[in-house]
Amino acid sequence: MAVTCLGHIARIHRVIDKEKVLKAFESRKDDEAINGRIEDAIDDINVFVTGKK
């Protein structure tokens, strides 16, 4: 759920600490239980966040 919420925060607020979030996602990307949600959240972050913190 937390991964999904981070994607929503990026979409709604258009601001997130990309470096910190993407680093956390990287450490879990091989977890088959959440890797699809991670990819969705990364897509949201890349589309909606402009690089600001």
All heavy atoms as TSV, in Angstrom:
chain	resi	resn	atom	element	x	y	z
A	1	MET	N	N	0.821	-1.179	0.000
A	1	MET	CA	C	0.000	0.000	0.000
A	1	MET	C	C	0.874	1.255	0.000
A	1	MET	O	O	0.543	2.239	-0.644
A	1	MET	CB	C	-0.931	-0.032	1.213
A	1	MET	CG	C	-1.865	1.144	1.290
A	1	MET	SD	S	-2.927	1.446	-0.140
A	1	MET	CE	C	-4.073	0.128	-0.003
A	2	ALA	N	N	1.973	1.224	0.738
A	2	ALA	CA	C	2.843	2.399	0.832
A	2	ALA	C	C	3.407	2.774	-0.534
A	2	ALA	O	O	3.501	3.958	-0.868
A	2	ALA	CB	C	3.967	2.155	1.822
A	3	VAL	N	N	3.763	1.781	-1.322
A	3	VAL	CA	C	4.300	2.051	-2.654
A	3	VAL	C	C	3.252	2.754	-3.508
A	3	VAL	O	O	3.538	3.760	-4.168
A	3	VAL	CB	C	4.766	0.738	-3.328
A	3	VAL	CG1	C	5.129	0.964	-4.779
A	3	VAL	CG2	C	5.926	0.133	-2.570
A	4	THR	N	N	2.046	2.258	-3.483
A	4	THR	CA	C	0.949	2.871	-4.229
A	4	THR	C	C	0.724	4.302	-3.764
A	4	THR	O	O	0.526	5.210	-4.581
A	4	THR	CB	C	-0.334	2.036	-4.066
A	4	THR	OG1	O	-0.084	0.725	-4.563
A	4	THR	CG2	C	-1.490	2.659	-4.821
A	5	CYS	N	N	0.753	4.520	-2.462
A	5	CYS	CA	C	0.530	5.864	-1.916
A	5	CYS	C	C	1.616	6.839	-2.349
A	5	CYS	O	O	1.330	8.011	-2.621
A	5	CYS	CB	C	0.442	5.805	-0.402
A	5	CYS	SG	S	-1.071	5.006	0.176
A	6	LEU	N	N	2.845	6.386	-2.445
A	6	LEU	CA	C	3.910	7.272	-2.923
A	6	LEU	C	C	3.662	7.694	-4.369
A	6	LEU	O	O	3.908	8.841	-4.736
A	6	LEU	CB	C	5.274	6.604	-2.772
A	6	LEU	CG	C	5.773	6.505	-1.340
A	6	LEU	CD1	C	7.006	5.621	-1.264
A	6	LEU	CD2	C	6.062	7.879	-0.770
A	7	GLY	N	N	3.151	6.789	-5.171
A	7	GLY	CA	C	2.775	7.152	-6.539
A	7	GLY	C	C	1.661	8.180	-6.544
A	7	GLY	O	O	1.672	9.133	-7.333
A	8	HIS	N	N	0.687	8.019	-5.653
A	8	HIS	CA	C	-0.417	8.982	-5.555
A	8	HIS	C	C	0.077	10.344	-5.086
A	8	HIS	O	O	-0.366	11.374	-5.592
A	8	HIS	CB	C	-1.497	8.476	-4.605
A	8	HIS	CG	C	-2.275	7.318	-5.128
A	8	HIS	ND1	N	-2.736	7.219	-6.423
A	8	HIS	CD2	C	-2.674	6.182	-4.503
A	8	HIS	CE1	C	-3.393	6.089	-6.570
A	8	HIS	NE2	N	-3.361	5.426	-5.435
A	9	ILE	N	N	0.982	10.366	-4.128
A	9	ILE	CA	C	1.542	11.635	-3.658
A	9	ILE	C	C	2.216	12.359	-4.811
A	9	ILE	O	O	2.047	13.567	-4.990
A	9	ILE	CB	C	2.525	11.398	-2.491
A	9	ILE	CG1	C	1.759	10.983	-1.241
A	9	ILE	CG2	C	3.383	12.634	-2.229
A	9	ILE	CD1	C	2.623	10.456	-0.121
A	10	ALA	N	N	2.996	11.625	-5.591
A	10	ALA	CA	C	3.666	12.237	-6.747
A	10	ALA	C	C	2.646	12.796	-7.734
A	10	ALA	O	O	2.820	13.902	-8.255
A	10	ALA	CB	C	4.557	11.201	-7.437
A	11	ARG	N	N	1.586	12.064	-7.973
A	11	ARG	CA	C	0.572	12.495	-8.947
A	11	ARG	C	C	-0.216	13.688	-8.441
A	11	ARG	O	O	-0.443	14.656	-9.170
A	11	ARG	CB	C	-0.379	11.326	-9.244
A	11	ARG	CG	C	-1.452	11.639	-10.255
A	11	ARG	CD	C	-2.328	10.427	-10.533
A	11	ARG	NE	N	-2.804	9.747	-9.354
A	11	ARG	CZ	C	-3.851	10.141	-8.625
A	11	ARG	NH1	N	-4.512	11.226	-8.937
A	11	ARG	NH2	N	-4.216	9.432	-7.565
A	12	ILE	N	N	-0.605	13.668	-7.186
A	12	ILE	CA	C	-1.454	14.723	-6.640
A	12	ILE	C	C	-0.665	16.002	-6.352
A	12	ILE	O	O	-1.095	17.099	-6.711
A	12	ILE	CB	C	-2.158	14.230	-5.359
A	12	ILE	CG1	C	-3.150	13.124	-5.719
A	12	ILE	CG2	C	-2.855	15.378	-4.631
A	12	ILE	CD1	C	-3.654	12.335	-4.524
A	13	HIS	N	N	0.488	15.853	-5.718
A	13	HIS	CA	C	1.239	17.025	-5.259
A	13	HIS	C	C	2.351	17.446	-6.211
A	13	HIS	O	O	2.874	18.558	-6.094
A	13	HIS	CB	C	1.806	16.768	-3.864
A	13	HIS	CG	C	0.738	16.538	-2.847
A	13	HIS	ND1	N	-0.040	17.559	-2.350
A	13	HIS	CD2	C	0.294	15.400	-2.257
A	13	HIS	CE1	C	-0.902	17.066	-1.486
A	13	HIS	NE2	N	-0.727	15.752	-1.411
A	14	ARG	N	N	2.737	16.545	-7.111
A	14	ARG	CA	C	3.786	16.797	-8.095
A	14	ARG	C	C	5.139	17.129	-7.475
A	14	ARG	O	O	5.988	17.747	-8.111
A	14	ARG	CB	C	3.357	17.885	-9.076
A	14	ARG	CG	C	2.106	17.502	-9.845
A	14	ARG	CD	C	1.734	18.536	-10.871
A	14	ARG	NE	N	0.475	18.188	-11.507
A	14	ARG	CZ	C	0.341	17.396	-12.542
A	14	ARG	NH1	N	1.384	16.829	-13.085
A	14	ARG	NH2	N	-0.840	17.152	-13.060
A	15	VAL	N	N	5.319	16.732	-6.234
A	15	VAL	CA	C	6.587	16.937	-5.531
A	15	VAL	C	C	6.847	15.709	-4.673
A	15	VAL	O	O	5.962	15.245	-3.960
A	15	VAL	CB	C	6.520	18.192	-4.622
A	15	VAL	CG1	C	7.808	18.345	-3.840
A	15	VAL	CG2	C	6.223	19.432	-5.430
A	16	ILE	N	N	8.075	15.207	-4.758
A	16	ILE	CA	C	8.491	14.085	-3.921
A	16	ILE	C	C	10.013	14.035	-3.992
A	16	ILE	O	O	10.608	14.523	-4.959
A	16	ILE	CB	C	7.846	12.756	-4.399
A	16	ILE	CG1	C	7.844	11.726	-3.293
A	16	ILE	CG2	C	8.509	12.214	-5.649
A	16	ILE	CD1	C	6.880	10.575	-3.533
A	17	ASP	N	N	10.641	13.498	-2.990
A	17	ASP	CA	C	12.095	13.345	-3.012
A	17	ASP	C	C	12.413	12.126	-3.883
A	17	ASP	O	O	12.486	10.991	-3.402
A	17	ASP	CB	C	12.621	13.176	-1.586
A	17	ASP	CG	C	14.142	13.197	-1.509
A	17	ASP	OD1	O	14.799	12.883	-2.523
A	17	ASP	OD2	O	14.653	13.532	-0.436
A	18	LYS	N	N	12.553	12.381	-5.180
A	18	LYS	CA	C	12.724	11.293	-6.146
A	18	LYS	C	C	13.909	10.404	-5.802
A	18	LYS	O	O	13.805	9.174	-5.868
A	18	LYS	CB	C	12.909	11.858	-7.561
A	18	LYS	CG	C	11.651	12.363	-8.192
A	18	LYS	CD	C	11.914	12.993	-9.540
A	18	LYS	CE	C	12.158	11.966	-10.602
A	18	LYS	NZ	N	12.129	12.533	-11.959
A	19	GLU	N	N	15.024	11.013	-5.456
A	19	GLU	CA	C	16.235	10.236	-5.191
A	19	GLU	C	C	16.009	9.242	-4.052
A	19	GLU	O	O	16.336	8.064	-4.168
A	19	GLU	CB	C	17.386	11.178	-4.843
A	19	GLU	CG	C	18.700	10.470	-4.640
A	19	GLU	CD	C	19.829	11.444	-4.367
A	19	GLU	OE1	O	19.798	12.574	-4.873
A	19	GLU	OE2	O	20.739	11.043	-3.624
A	20	LYS	N	N	15.410	9.708	-2.977
A	20	LYS	CA	C	15.177	8.856	-1.805
A	20	LYS	C	C	14.167	7.750	-2.124
A	20	LYS	O	O	14.377	6.587	-1.775
A	20	LYS	CB	C	14.672	9.695	-0.635
A	20	LYS	CG	C	14.538	8.922	0.651
A	20	LYS	CD	C	14.033	9.790	1.777
A	20	LYS	CE	C	15.167	10.640	2.289
A	20	LYS	NZ	N	14.784	11.417	3.490
A	21	VAL	N	N	13.077	8.111	-2.779
A	21	VAL	CA	C	12.029	7.135	-3.080
A	21	VAL	C	C	12.526	6.095	-4.073
A	21	VAL	O	O	12.337	4.890	-3.880
A	21	VAL	CB	C	10.756	7.847	-3.596
A	21	VAL	CG1	C	9.744	6.839	-4.096
A	21	VAL	CG2	C	10.152	8.712	-2.504
A	22	LEU	N	N	13.177	6.540	-5.135
A	22	LEU	CA	C	13.660	5.597	-6.149
A	22	LEU	C	C	14.737	4.671	-5.579
A	22	LEU	O	O	14.802	3.496	-5.951
A	22	LEU	CB	C	14.153	6.340	-7.384
A	22	LEU	CG	C	13.056	7.099	-8.144
A	22	LEU	CD1	C	13.656	7.862	-9.327
A	22	LEU	CD2	C	11.940	6.188	-8.594
A	23	LYS	N	N	15.544	5.181	-4.672
A	23	LYS	CA	C	16.549	4.336	-4.016
A	23	LYS	C	C	15.867	3.245	-3.188
A	23	LYS	O	O	16.269	2.080	-3.220
A	23	LYS	CB	C	17.455	5.184	-3.137
A	23	LYS	CG	C	18.575	4.422	-2.502
A	23	LYS	CD	C	19.482	5.337	-1.706
A	23	LYS	CE	C	20.585	4.555	-1.035
A	23	LYS	NZ	N	21.465	5.425	-0.266
A	24	ALA	N	N	14.811	3.615	-2.462
A	24	ALA	CA	C	14.068	2.629	-1.672
A	24	ALA	C	C	13.409	1.591	-2.576
A	24	ALA	O	O	13.416	0.395	-2.280
A	24	ALA	CB	C	13.019	3.325	-0.813
A	25	PHE	N	N	12.842	2.045	-3.681
A	25	PHE	CA	C	12.214	1.117	-4.629
A	25	PHE	C	C	13.257	0.168	-5.222
A	25	PHE	O	O	12.980	-1.014	-5.418
A	25	PHE	CB	C	11.531	1.875	-5.759
A	25	PHE	CG	C	10.244	2.555	-5.375
A	25	PHE	CD1	C	9.654	3.451	-6.253
A	25	PHE	CD2	C	9.610	2.324	-4.174
A	25	PHE	CE1	C	8.462	4.088	-5.938
A	25	PHE	CE2	C	8.421	2.955	-3.837
A	25	PHE	CZ	C	7.851	3.836	-4.731
A	26	GLU	N	N	14.423	0.690	-5.526
A	26	GLU	CA	C	15.482	-0.123	-6.134
A	26	GLU	C	C	15.823	-1.313	-5.238
A	26	GLU	O	O	16.048	-2.418	-5.736
A	26	GLU	CB	C	16.730	0.739	-6.368
A	26	GLU	CG	C	17.851	0.014	-7.048
A	26	GLU	CD	C	17.567	-0.361	-8.494
A	26	GLU	OE1	O	16.763	0.316	-9.154
A	26	GLU	OE2	O	18.155	-1.352	-8.969
A	27	SER	N	N	15.819	-1.097	-3.942
A	27	SER	CA	C	16.184	-2.177	-3.023
A	27	SER	C	C	15.123	-3.273	-2.953
A	27	SER	O	O	15.390	-4.360	-2.446
A	27	SER	CB	C	16.449	-1.617	-1.622
A	27	SER	OG	O	15.245	-1.171	-1.027
A	28	ARG	N	N	13.912	-3.002	-3.455
A	28	ARG	CA	C	12.816	-3.984	-3.393
A	28	ARG	C	C	12.306	-4.421	-4.764
A	28	ARG	O	O	11.341	-5.162	-4.849
A	28	ARG	CB	C	11.641	-3.394	-2.616
A	28	ARG	CG	C	11.919	-3.007	-1.180
A	28	ARG	CD	C	12.208	-4.183	-0.268
A	28	ARG	NE	N	11.176	-5.188	-0.272
A	28	ARG	CZ	C	10.169	-5.259	0.577
A	28	ARG	NH1	N	10.050	-4.365	1.523
A	28	ARG	NH2	N	9.278	-6.226	0.503
A	29	LYS	N	N	12.947	-3.979	-5.842
A	29	LYS	CA	C	12.411	-4.226	-7.181
A	29	LYS	C	C	12.338	-5.706	-7.559
A	29	LYS	O	O	11.573	-6.077	-8.429
A	29	LYS	CB	C	13.198	-3.457	-8.237
A	29	LYS	CG	C	14.563	-3.996	-8.503
A	29	LYS	CD	C	15.238	-3.259	-9.621
A	29	LYS	CE	C	16.544	-3.948	-9.961
A	29	LYS	NZ	N	17.141	-3.428	-11.139
A	30	ASP	N	N	13.103	-6.541	-6.892
A	30	ASP	CA	C	13.080	-7.973	-7.194
A	30	ASP	C	C	12.036	-8.737	-6.389
A	30	ASP	O	O	11.882	-9.945	-6.562
A	30	ASP	CB	C	14.464	-8.587	-6.953
A	30	ASP	CG	C	15.500	-8.054	-7.927
A	30	ASP	OD1	O	15.126	-7.722	-9.073
A	30	ASP	OD2	O	16.682	-7.957	-7.541
A	31	ASP	N	N	11.309	-8.034	-5.543
A	31	ASP	CA	C	10.254	-8.643	-4.733
A	31	ASP	C	C	9.010	-8.802	-5.604
A	31	ASP	O	O	8.331	-7.836	-5.922
A	31	ASP	CB	C	9.962	-7.753	-3.523
A	31	ASP	CG	C	8.950	-8.355	-2.568
A	31	ASP	OD1	O	8.173	-9.238	-2.980
A	31	ASP	OD2	O	8.924	-7.914	-1.417
A	32	GLU	N	N	8.724	-10.030	-5.999
A	32	GLU	CA	C	7.619	-10.284	-6.920
A	32	GLU	C	C	6.253	-9.876	-6.360
A	32	GLU	O	O	5.327	-9.622	-7.125
A	32	GLU	CB	C	7.602	-11.757	-7.332
A	32	GLU	CG	C	8.778	-12.117	-8.211
A	32	GLU	CD	C	8.721	-13.549	-8.694
A	32	GLU	OE1	O	7.624	-14.157	-8.667
A	32	GLU	OE2	O	9.771	-14.067	-9.104
A	33	ALA	N	N	6.138	-9.789	-5.050
A	33	ALA	CA	C	4.865	-9.417	-4.441
A	33	ALA	C	C	4.515	-7.953	-4.697
A	33	ALA	O	O	3.334	-7.598	-4.710
A	33	ALA	CB	C	4.894	-9.684	-2.946
A	34	ILE	N	N	5.526	-7.094	-4.908
A	34	ILE	CA	C	5.249	-5.664	-5.080
A	34	ILE	C	C	5.905	-5.029	-6.303
A	34	ILE	O	O	5.728	-3.837	-6.539
A	34	ILE	CB	C	5.664	-4.856	-3.821
A	34	ILE	CG1	C	7.159	-4.948	-3.568
A	34	ILE	CG2	C	4.844	-5.261	-2.629
A	34	ILE	CD1	C	7.658	-4.005	-2.497
A	35	ASN	N	N	6.631	-5.801	-7.104
A	35	ASN	CA	C	7.354	-5.171	-8.216
A	35	ASN	C	C	6.434	-4.495	-9.233
A	35	ASN	O	O	6.793	-3.477	-9.813
A	35	ASN	CB	C	8.348	-6.127	-8.884
A	35	ASN	CG	C	7.702	-7.307	-9.555
A	35	ASN	OD1	O	6.492	-7.474	-9.526
A	35	ASN	ND2	N	8.528	-8.151	-10.140
A	36	GLY	N	N	5.236	-4.982	-9.429
A	36	GLY	CA	C	4.290	-4.330	-10.336
A	36	GLY	C	C	3.837	-2.986	-9.791
A	36	GLY	O	O	3.721	-2.008	-10.527
A	37	ARG	N	N	3.609	-2.936	-8.502
A	37	ARG	CA	C	3.217	-1.668	-7.865
A	37	ARG	C	C	4.367	-0.674	-7.893
A	37	ARG	O	O	4.151	0.529	-8.053
A	37	ARG	CB	C	2.751	-1.917	-6.442
A	37	ARG	CG	C	1.426	-2.648	-6.419
A	37	ARG	CD	C	0.849	-2.699	-5.028
A	37	ARG	NE	N	-0.477	-3.292	-5.081
A	37	ARG	CZ	C	-0.807	-4.406	-4.474
A	37	ARG	NH1	N	0.082	-5.047	-3.744
A	37	ARG	NH2	N	-2.028	-4.882	-4.572
A	38	ILE	N	N	5.586	-1.178	-7.719
A	38	ILE	CA	C	6.755	-0.300	-7.800
A	38	ILE	C	C	6.858	0.312	-9.188
A	38	ILE	O	O	7.079	1.518	-9.331
A	38	ILE	CB	C	8.043	-1.064	-7.423
A	38	ILE	CG1	C	8.062	-1.333	-5.921
A	38	ILE	CG2	C	9.285	-0.288	-7.854
A	38	ILE	CD1	C	9.205	-2.215	-5.452
A	39	GLU	N	N	6.688	-0.487	-10.218
A	39	GLU	CA	C	6.748	0.031	-11.584
A	39	GLU	C	C	5.670	1.086	-11.834
A	39	GLU	O	O	5.938	2.112	-12.457
A	39	GLU	CB	C	6.633	-1.106	-12.599
A	39	GLU	CG	C	7.837	-2.013	-12.637
A	39	GLU	CD	C	9.122	-1.295	-13.004
A	39	GLU	OE1	O	9.102	-0.426	-13.900
A	39	GLU	OE2	O	10.150	-1.598	-12.374
A	40	ASP	N	N	4.467	0.847	-11.329
A	40	ASP	CA	C	3.389	1.835	-11.472
A	40	ASP	C	C	3.740	3.141	-10.768
A	40	ASP	O	O	3.527	4.232	-11.302
A	40	ASP	CB	C	2.072	1.293	-10.910
A	40	ASP	CG	C	1.484	0.166	-11.750
A	40	ASP	OD1	O	1.889	0.024	-12.933
A	40	ASP	OD2	O	0.622	-0.554	-11.228
A	41	ALA	N	N	4.277	3.046	-9.552
A	41	ALA	CA	C	4.642	4.245	-8.797
A	41	ALA	C	C	5.777	4.998	-9.487
A	41	ALA	O	O	5.758	6.229	-9.560
A	41	ALA	CB	C	5.035	3.871	-7.372
A	42	ILE	N	N	6.750	4.266	-10.019
A	42	ILE	CA	C	7.854	4.906	-10.744
A	42	ILE	C	C	7.316	5.641	-11.973
A	42	ILE	O	O	7.746	6.762	-12.272
A	42	ILE	CB	C	8.940	3.871	-11.129
A	42	ILE	CG1	C	9.690	3.424	-9.871
A	42	ILE	CG2	C	9.904	4.458	-12.154
A	42	ILE	CD1	C	10.631	2.257	-10.092
A	43	ASP	N	N	6.384	5.029	-12.672
A	43	ASP	CA	C	5.762	5.704	-13.821
A	43	ASP	C	C	5.099	7.005	-13.395
A	43	ASP	O	O	5.283	8.040	-14.043
A	43	ASP	CB	C	4.734	4.794	-14.500
A	43	ASP	CG	C	5.357	3.646	-15.268
A	43	ASP	OD1	O	6.577	3.705	-15.563
A	43	ASP	OD2	O	4.621	2.697	-15.576
A	44	ASP	N	N	4.329	6.965	-12.303
A	44	ASP	CA	C	3.679	8.182	-11.803
A	44	ASP	C	C	4.713	9.244	-11.439
A	44	ASP	O	O	4.563	10.418	-11.779
A	44	ASP	CB	C	2.807	7.883	-10.585
A	44	ASP	CG	C	1.505	7.192	-10.933
A	44	ASP	OD1	O	1.128	7.204	-12.124
A	44	ASP	OD2	O	0.867	6.638	-10.024
A	45	ILE	N	N	5.758	8.843	-10.753
A	45	ILE	CA	C	6.797	9.788	-10.356
A	45	ILE	C	C	7.449	10.409	-11.581
A	45	ILE	O	O	7.632	11.629	-11.656
A	45	ILE	CB	C	7.838	9.100	-9.449
A	45	ILE	CG1	C	7.198	8.768	-8.096
A	45	ILE	CG2	C	9.078	9.966	-9.284
A	45	ILE	CD1	C	8.020	7.831	-7.226
A	46	ASN	N	N	7.789	9.599	-12.560
A	46	ASN	CA	C	8.445	10.112	-13.757
A	46	ASN	C	C	7.551	11.027	-14.592
A	46	ASN	O	O	8.028	11.964	-15.216
A	46	ASN	CB	C	8.995	8.967	-14.605
A	46	ASN	CG	C	10.196	8.326	-13.989
A	46	ASN	OD1	O	10.978	8.961	-13.284
A	46	ASN	ND2	N	10.371	7.046	-14.227
A	47	VAL	N	N	6.262	10.771	-14.582
A	47	VAL	CA	C	5.334	11.592	-15.355
A	47	VAL	C	C	5.011	12.897	-14.643
A	47	VAL	O	O	4.975	13.961	-15.268
A	47	VAL	CB	C	4.033	10.807	-15.651
A	47	VAL	CG1	C	2.943	11.712	-16.190
A	47	VAL	CG2	C	4.298	9.672	-16.623
A	48	PHE	N	N	4.797	12.858	-13.334
A	48	PHE	CA	C	4.227	14.006	-12.631
A	48	PHE	C	C	5.209	14.850	-11.831
A	48	PHE	O	O	4.895	15.972	-11.477
A	48	PHE	CB	C	3.098	13.544	-11.707
A	48	PHE	CG	C	1.932	12.967	-12.458
A	48	PHE	CD1	C	1.677	11.605	-12.438
A	48	PHE	CD2	C	1.103	13.787	-13.208
A	48	PHE	CE1	C	0.617	11.083	-13.141
A	48	PHE	CE2	C	0.034	13.256	-13.911
A	48	PHE	CZ	C	-0.214	11.902	-13.878
A	49	VAL	N	N	6.395	14.330	-11.525
A	49	VAL	CA	C	7.351	15.073	-10.710
A	49	VAL	C	C	8.444	15.627	-11.620
A	49	VAL	O	O	9.018	14.898	-12.419
A	49	VAL	CB	C	7.944	14.187	-9.598
A	49	VAL	CG1	C	8.996	14.942	-8.807
A	49	VAL	CG2	C	6.835	13.693	-8.679
A	50	THR	N	N	8.730	16.906	-11.441
A	50	THR	CA	C	9.674	17.582	-12.324
A	50	THR	C	C	11.105	17.587	-11.837
A	50	THR	O	O	11.943	18.235	-12.425
A	50	THR	CB	C	9.231	19.043	-12.538
A	50	THR	OG1	O	9.258	19.701	-11.270
A	50	THR	CG2	C	7.856	19.118	-13.139
A	51	GLY	N	N	11.391	16.905	-10.740
A	51	GLY	CA	C	12.752	16.872	-10.219
A	51	GLY	C	C	12.906	17.680	-8.953
A	51	GLY	O	O	13.938	17.636	-8.310
A	52	LYS	N	N	11.877	18.421	-8.574
A	52	LYS	CA	C	11.929	19.182	-7.321
A	52	LYS	C	C	11.736	18.230	-6.152
A	52	LYS	O	O	11.189	17.155	-6.293
A	52	LYS	CB	C	10.801	20.233	-7.295
A	52	LYS	CG	C	10.896	21.260	-8.364
A	52	LYS	CD	C	9.767	22.247	-8.228
A	52	LYS	CE	C	8.452	21.606	-8.635
A	52	LYS	NZ	N	7.320	22.506	-8.626
A	53	LYS	N	N	12.177	18.667	-4.983
A	53	LYS	CA	C	11.927	17.917	-3.753
A	53	LYS	C	C	10.679	18.439	-3.120
A	53	LYS	O	O	10.319	19.554	-3.233
A	53	LYS	CB	C	13.088	18.026	-2.794
A	53	LYS	CG	C	14.273	17.201	-3.228
A	53	LYS	CD	C	15.300	17.236	-2.131
A	53	LYS	CE	C	16.470	16.366	-2.514
A	53	LYS	NZ	N	17.470	16.330	-1.488
